[in-house]
């Protein structure tokens, strides 16, 4: 049995702002069948502390980045959790990163240095139950200092992995915080934490971790170049031998169209015609008319990265081509306003709900015809995986994990019966519109469309294969050749 602490700033169902939480919430369960025991280290946000069951205080840290803290272990949301109970850092409702003004909390450098430092302390053996992990699996910049603490502070017999979920978010702060980080000065001498004159949390993790992963094979290639590397491509080229791309999966129990309680009508790949009842439920929710036509959908943050400014640009043409559109999400004000305006211009054809709504996202996947994911870059993407699982045909740009998970419905793929979606490139409004028109034509070929839906629904989008790859990576780091046969 391999013991792992997964170090993360969010995990579903306890706290979620995006796909990171889905991954850190689902991966521990998938790893269990591969002789990996995972405890998830999370900041003690109110939602986390309120969910803990059978909580035990296993360590106290009287001087923890400006205040008193405890490490509290318990069960929550089906996860084995260690929470950092530090009210001065994490006792704030709402978004875990942003204040009421929608700006970053000014002490985020302390809050997430604390997360990394707590991981290091756990690896040192601070817990009163004697627990010490063999692996610290660190997710995104918020945990990026953990491998640096392990490398430069007192020696700890633990291996570290740094997983990049989105390299655009790097955790960059001014150099004047260095002395407050509690990291050995050698980290400065070696340039391990320095990044363009300041401090880079993600950069520190990428330079000092024993292994690096990202969330799709294509993204692992992309981030080694200047177009997608966001300034870190040189470091990633230098550490190419340590970098692996492992696709994300989804929790196929939580996302199961045959049992999902959020769906009025359950269905399988053999009964996709039953999706019609869900489609009508969505149309009613968004005030869309029930006239025939392809219903396109978006469930996303509304940002430039996600390419949704392009949707604003072509929304009128989508309707003119015979399509209908529903959008669930929030984000950039210009995109929100543009979509709201399109909905006003096309009542009954375009519906927009400015919100995050997990149950409604399930209903949309279970009833809409097409899920639009026109991202300019996308490390992995989970929305298209949910679409495949639910027969909501993904229409995606050919980048990152989108390229790795969706098989384009070109004529050869359609004839061979292997197509699972529509893929377009480059990520421009013109190419996006042509892909939408292609989807409308394919939708009109009923037998082809249903075959594509069924093929997508039979795709393996679970964590099974990816969890096996992570387990083997853990084993290699620890010198275990076959973790499935590891001793308890």
C-alpha positions in Angstrom: 0.0 0.0 0.0 1.3 3.4 -1.0 0.3 6.4 1.2 -0.3 9.7 -0.6 -1.3 13.1 0.6 -3.0 15.0 -2.2 -2.3 18.7 -1.6 -5.0 20.9 -3.1 -6.9 24.2 -2.7 -10.3 22.6 -3.6 -12.0 19.3 -3.9 -15.5 18.3 -4.9 -18.0 18.0 -3.3 -16.6 20.2 -0.4 -15.3 23.3 -2.3 -15.3 23.9 -6.0 -14.6 26.6 -8.5 -13.6 24.5 -11.5 -12.3 21.2 -12.9 -9.5 21.1 -10.4 -12.0 20.2 -7.6 -13.5 17.4 -9.7 -10.1 15.8 -10.2 -8.9 16.0 -6.6 -12.3 14.8 -5.5 -12.5 11.8 -7.8 -8.9 10.6 -8.1 -8.5 9.3 -4.5 -11.4 6.8 -5.0 -10.1 5.6 -8.3 -6.6 5.1 -6.8 -7.9 2.9 -4.0 -8.2 -0.1 -6.3 -4.5 0.2 -7.1 -3.2 -0.1 -3.6 -3.0 3.6 -3.1 -4.4 5.2 0.1 -5.0 8.9 -0.3 -5.6 11.6 2.2 -6.6 15.1 0.8 -5.0 18.1 2.5 -7.3 21.1 2.2 -7.5 24.6 3.6 -10.0 24.7 6.4 -12.6 26.8 4.6 -16.0 27.0 6.4 -17.5 24.5 4.0 -14.7 22.1 4.7 -14.7 22.4 8.4 -18.5 22.2 8.5 -18.5 18.9 6.6 -15.9 17.0 8.6 -17.2 13.9 10.4 -15.5 12.2 13.3 -13.0 15.1 13.4 -9.8 14.6 15.3 -7.1 17.3 16.0 -3.9 15.6 15.2 -1.5 18.6 15.4 -1.3 22.1 16.6 0.8 24.9 15.0 0.7 27.9 17.3 2.6 30.2 14.9 1.2 29.4 11.5 1.7 32.4 9.1 0.2 34.9 11.4 -2.0 32.9 13.8 -2.9 29.6 15.5 -3.7 26.5 13.4 -4.6 22.9 13.8 -4.5 19.9 11.5 -7.9 18.2 11.8 -8.5 14.8 10.2 -11.9 13.3 9.4 -14.2 12.1 6.7 -16.0 14.5 4.4 -17.8 14.1 1.1 -16.5 10.6 0.8 -12.9 11.7 1.2 -10.3 11.1 3.8 -9.5 14.8 4.7 -6.8 16.6 6.6 -8.0 20.2 7.0 -5.9 23.1 8.1 -8.1 24.9 10.7 -6.6 28.4 10.6 -9.4 30.9 10.8 -7.1 33.9 10.2 -6.3 32.5 6.8 -9.3 30.4 5.6 -12.3 31.3 7.8 -13.9 33.3 5.0 -17.1 32.3 3.2 -17.6 32.3 -0.6 -14.9 31.9 -3.2 -11.7 30.4 -1.8 -9.5 32.8 -3.8 -11.4 36.1 -4.2 -12.9 38.6 -1.7 -16.3 40.2 -1.9 -14.8 42.7 -4.4 -14.0 39.8 -6.7 -10.3 40.6 -6.4 -7.6 38.2 -5.1 -7.3 38.2 -1.3 -4.2 40.2 -0.6 -2.8 37.5 1.7 -3.2 34.7 -0.8 0.6 34.4 -0.7 0.3 33.5 3.0 -2.8 31.3 2.7 -1.2 29.0 0.1 2.3 29.1 1.4 0.5 27.8 4.5 -1.1 25.0 2.5 2.3 23.9 1.2 4.1 24.3 4.5 1.4 22.2 6.2 2.0 19.4 3.6 5.7 19.6 4.4 5.0 19.4 8.2 2.8 16.3 7.7 5.6 14.7 5.7 8.0 15.5 8.6 5.7 13.5 11.0 3.9 16.3 12.9 0.7 14.3 13.1 0.1 12.7 16.5 -1.2 9.5 15.0 2.2 8.9 13.5 1.1 9.2 9.9 3.7 10.0 7.3 3.0 9.9 3.6 5.4 8.4 1.0 4.2 10.8 -1.7 3.1 14.4 -1.7 1.0 14.9 -4.8 0.7 18.7 -5.3 -1.9 20.3 -7.5 -1.4 23.7 -9.2 0.3 26.8 -7.9 -1.4 26.9 -4.6 0.6 23.8 -3.5 3.7 24.7 -5.5 6.0 25.5 -2.6 5.6 22.1 -1.0 8.2 20.4 -3.1 10.6 23.4 -2.5 10.1 23.0 1.3 10.9 19.3 1.0 14.0 20.0 -1.1 15.5 22.9 0.9 14.3 22.6 4.5 15.1 19.7 6.9 15.4 16.5 5.1 12.2 14.5 4.7 11.9 11.0 3.2 9.0 11.8 0.9 8.7 12.0 -2.9 6.9 14.9 -4.6 4.8 15.2 -7.7 3.7 18.6 -9.2 0.6 18.4 -11.4 -0.2 21.4 -13.6 -3.9 21.8 -14.3 -3.6 25.1 -16.0 -0.2 26.8 -16.5 -1.8 30.2 -17.0 -2.3 30.4 -13.2 1.1 30.6 -11.6 1.0 32.2 -8.2 3.4 35.1 -8.7 4.2 37.5 -5.9 6.8 40.1 -5.1 10.2 39.1 -3.8 9.7 41.0 -0.5 7.7 38.0 0.9 10.7 35.6 0.7 11.8 36.0 4.4 8.2 35.2 5.6 8.0 31.9 3.6 10.0 29.9 6.1 12.1 28.3 3.4 15.8 27.9 3.6 17.9 30.6 2.0 19.4 28.1 -0.4 16.2 28.2 -2.3 17.0 31.8 -3.2 20.7 31.0 -3.9 19.7 28.2 -6.4 17.0 30.3 -8.0 14.4 27.7 -7.2 11.6 30.1 -6.2 12.7 33.2 -8.2 10.7 34.1 -11.2 11.3 37.2 -13.3 12.5 39.1 -10.2 9.7 37.9 -8.0 8.5 34.6 -6.5 6.7 32.0 -8.5 4.9 29.3 -6.6 4.2 27.1 -9.6 7.7 27.7 -10.9 9.1 26.5 -7.6 7.1 23.3 -7.8 8.1 22.6 -11.4 11.8 23.1 -10.6 12.0 21.1 -7.4 9.4 18.2 -7.6 10.7 14.7 -8.2 8.1 14.2 -11.0 5.9 16.5 -13.1 2.6 15.7 -14.6 -0.1 17.6 -16.5 -3.6 16.6 -17.4 -3.3 15.4 -21.1 -0.5 14.2 -23.4 -1.1 17.0 -25.9 -1.0 19.7 -23.2 2.3 18.2 -22.0 3.7 18.8 -25.5 2.1 22.2 -25.9 3.5 23.7 -22.7 7.0 23.0 -23.7 6.6 25.6 -26.4 6.2 29.4 -26.2 2.6 29.5 -27.5 1.3 27.7 -24.4 4.2 27.6 -21.9 3.4 31.0 -20.4 7.0 31.8 -19.7 7.8 28.4 -18.2 8.5 26.6 -21.4 12.3 26.7 -20.9 12.1 25.1 -17.5 9.8 22.4 -18.8 12.1 21.7 -21.7 14.9 21.3 -19.3 12.8 18.9 -17.2 11.2 17.1 -20.1 12.3 13.7 -18.9 10.3 14.3 -15.6 7.1 15.5 -17.4 4.2 13.1 -18.2 0.8 13.9 -19.6 -2.0 11.8 -17.9 -5.5 12.4 -19.0 -8.1 13.3 -16.4 -11.1 11.1 -16.0 -14.5 11.8 -14.5 -16.5 10.2 -11.7 -18.6 7.9 -13.7 -20.8 7.1 -10.7 -21.7 10.7 -10.1 -22.1 11.2 -13.8 -24.2 8.3 -15.0 -27.2 9.0 -17.3 -28.9 5.8 -16.1 -29.1 6.8 -12.5 -28.5 10.6 -12.3 -31.1 12.1 -10.0 -30.9 15.4 -11.8 -32.4 14.0 -15.0 -36.2 13.7 -15.5 -35.6 10.8 -17.8 -32.8 8.3 -17.5 -31.3 6.7 -20.6 -28.4 4.6 -21.9 -26.4 4.4 -25.2 -29.1 2.0 -26.4 -31.9 4.5 -25.7 -30.7 7.9 -26.7 -34.1 8.8 -28.0 -35.3 9.1 -24.4 -33.1 12.2 -24.1 -35.9 14.1 -25.7 -37.7 14.5 -22.4 -34.6 16.1 -20.9 -34.2 18.4 -23.9 -37.7 19.7 -23.4 -37.1 20.3 -19.7 -34.0 22.4 -20.5 -35.9 24.3 -23.2 -38.6 25.1 -20.7 -36.0 26.2 -18.1 -34.4 28.6 -20.6 -37.6 29.7 -22.3 -36.5 28.1 -25.6 -39.2 27.1 -28.1 -39.7 23.4 -28.9 -39.4 23.8 -32.7 -37.2 21.3 -34.4 -33.5 22.1 -34.5 -30.1 21.4 -33.0 -29.8 22.7 -29.4 -26.3 23.9 -28.7 -25.1 24.4 -25.1 -22.4 25.9 -23.0 -21.5 25.1 -19.4 -18.4 27.1 -18.6 -16.6 30.0 -17.1 -17.1 32.8 -19.6 -13.6 33.8 -20.5 -11.3 34.5 -23.4 -9.4 31.3 -22.7 -12.6 29.3 -23.1 -13.1 31.1 -26.5 -16.6 32.3 -25.6 -16.0 35.8 -26.9 -16.2 34.0 -30.3 -19.6 32.7 -29.4 -20.8 36.2 -28.8 -19.5 37.1 -32.3 -21.3 34.3 -34.1 -24.5 33.9 -32.0 -26.7 35.6 -34.6 -25.3 33.4 -37.4 -25.9 30.2 -35.2 -29.6 31.1 -35.1 -29.7 32.0 -38.8 -28.2 28.6 -39.6 -31.1 26.9 -37.7 -29.6 26.3 -34.3 -30.7 27.1 -30.8 -28.4 28.0 -27.9 -28.4 27.8 -24.1 -25.6 29.1 -21.9 -25.0 28.5 -18.2 -22.0 30.3 -16.7 -20.5 33.5 -15.5 -17.2 35.4 -16.0 -16.0 38.3 -18.1 -18.5 41.2 -18.1 -18.2 41.8 -21.8 -19.0 38.2 -22.6 -21.9 38.1 -20.2 -23.3 41.3 -21.6 -22.9 40.0 -25.2 -24.7 36.8 -24.5 -27.5 38.6 -22.6 -27.9 40.9 -25.6 -28.0 37.9 -28.0 -30.7 36.3 -25.8 -32.8 39.5 -26.0 -32.4 39.7 -29.8 -33.4 36.0 -30.2 -36.2 35.2 -27.7 -37.1 31.5 -27.9 -33.8 30.7 -29.6 -31.1 31.8 -27.2 -31.2 31.5 -23.4 -28.6 32.7 -21.0 -28.4 32.1 -17.2 -25.6 33.9 -15.4 -24.9 31.4 -12.7 -23.0 28.3 -11.5 -25.5 25.5 -11.0 -24.2 21.9 -10.6 -27.6 20.2 -10.9 -28.6 22.2 -13.9 -25.3 21.3 -15.6 -26.2 17.6 -15.3 -29.6 18.3 -16.9 -28.0 20.3 -19.8 -25.6 17.4 -20.5 -28.5 15.0 -20.4 -30.7 16.9 -22.9 -28.8 19.3 -25.1 -27.7 18.0 -28.5 -24.2 19.6 -28.6 -21.8 20.9 -26.0 -19.6 23.8 -27.2 -16.0 23.9 -25.9 -14.2 26.3 -28.3 -11.2 26.9 -26.0 -8.1 28.7 -27.2 -6.1 26.5 -24.8 -7.4 23.7 -22.7 -5.2 21.5 -20.5 -7.7 18.7 -20.4 -11.3 19.8 -20.1 -13.9 17.8 -18.3 -17.0 19.3 -19.9 -16.4 17.4 -23.1 -16.0 14.2 -21.1 -19.4 14.7 -19.4 -20.8 15.4 -22.9 -19.5 12.1 -24.2 -20.9 10.2 -21.2 -24.3 11.8 -21.7 -24.7 11.7 -25.5 -24.3 15.5 -25.7 -22.0 15.6 -28.7 -18.9 17.7 -28.0 -17.9 20.4 -30.4 -14.3 21.4 -29.5 -11.2 23.2 -30.7 -8.2 21.0 -31.5 -6.1 21.9 -28.4 -4.8 20.1 -25.3 -7.0 17.4 -23.8 -9.9 18.3 -26.2 -7.8 17.0 -29.1 -6.9 13.8 -27.0 -10.5 12.9 -26.1 -12.8 13.7 -29.1 -12.6 12.0 -32.5 -13.7 14.3 -35.2 -16.7 13.4 -37.4 -14.8 13.7 -40.7 -16.3 11.6 -43.5 -13.7 8.8 -42.9 -14.4 8.6 -39.2 -18.2 8.7 -39.8 -17.9 5.9 -42.3 -15.8 3.8 -39.9 -18.2 4.5 -37.1 -15.6 5.9 -34.7 -16.5 9.6 -34.6 -17.5 11.0 -31.2 -17.7 14.7 -31.9 -16.8 17.7 -34.0 -13.2 19.1 -33.8 -12.1 22.4 -35.4 -9.0 24.4 -35.9 -7.7 27.1 -35.7 -9.5 28.6 -32.7 -11.1 31.5 -34.7 -14.7 32.7 -35.0 -14.8 31.7 -38.7 -13.6 28.1 -38.0 -16.0 27.9 -35.0 -19.0 28.9 -37.1 -18.1 26.4 -39.8 -17.9 23.7 -37.2 -21.4 24.7 -35.9 -22.8 24.5 -39.4 -21.2 21.1 -39.8 -22.8 19.9 -36.6 -26.2 21.1 -37.9 -25.7 19.1 -41.1 -24.7 16.0 -39.1 -27.7 16.5 -36.8 -29.9 16.3 -39.8 -28.6 12.8 -40.6 -30.5 11.1 -37.8 -28.8 7.6 -38.1 -25.3 9.1 -38.3 -26.0 11.4 -35.3 -27.4 8.6 -33.1 -24.5 6.4 -34.0 -22.1 9.2 -33.0 -23.9 9.7 -29.7 -23.7 6.0 -28.9 -20.0 5.8 -29.8 -19.3 8.7 -27.5 -21.3 7.2 -24.7 -19.4 3.9 -24.9 -16.0 5.8 -24.6 -14.1 5.1 -21.4 -14.0 8.4 -19.7 -13.6 7.0 -16.2 -10.6 7.4 -14.0 -9.6 3.7 -14.3 -6.8 3.9 -16.8 -5.5 7.2 -15.6 -5.5 6.1 -12.0 -3.5 3.1 -13.0 -0.9 5.4 -14.7 -0.7 7.6 -11.5 -0.3 4.5 -9.4 2.6 3.3 -11.6 4.2 6.7 -11.4 4.0 6.6 -7.6 5.5 3.1 -7.7 8.4 4.1 -9.9 9.3 7.0 -7.6 9.4 4.6 -4.7 11.1 1.9 -6.5 8.1 -0.4 -6.5 7.9 -2.2 -9.9 4.2 -3.2 -9.7 2.2 -1.3 -7.3 -0.8 -3.6 -7.8 1.2 -6.3 -6.0 2.7 -4.1 -3.4 2.6 -5.3 0.2 0.2 -3.7 2.7 
